[in-house]
Amino acid sequence: MRFTKAIDRFVALQAEAASMLMILLVIIMCMEVFLRYVLKSPTIWALEFTTFLYGMHFVLGYGYTEQFHGHVRVDIFTAKLPQKAQDILYIATTSLLCLPLCLMLCIWSFDNAWQSTRTLERSASAWGPPIWPVKIVMALGFTFLVLQVSANLIKRITAGRTIPNP
């Protein structure tokens, strides 16, 4: 289906872009280690900034992980079921539990990002960087997760129609 393939491509591209945050994180951490232990002159911002980078990288990876069914699943019981029963159980649990939960997280994260942006929220640390951009990225990460959960659900529903009854 074109719609689900477009979501898959989009989520994969944004995840590849987000993976570049790790390069910046490694560079900053190496610089901080050098400054701290060799020059005895640590920065006040490196640890907090890398925490932000890692958090954004982590949240932006939710959708990509979902695309390949990489989230933790307990399938010791469902693996023994016939494929049609697995499809029905997946559709039911995703529709009734996973998708609503992801939607709530998405809505709440956008509300949190909006409140943070409206007040130009800053960290309470000595460095005091703005944290509203990080919250916006986190809301986007939950949006990508909702899109991917929806795409996987649509794929499973349409695949279930093509599986012949035993």
Secondary structure by P-SEA (a helix, b strand, c coil): caaaaaaaaaaaaaaaaaaaaaaaaaaaaaaaaaaacccccccccaaaaaaaaaaaaaaaaaaaaaaaccccccccccccccaaaaaaaaaaaaaccaaaaaaaaaaaaaaaaaaaaaacccccccccccaaaaaaaaaaaaaaaaaaaaaaaaaaaaaaaacccc
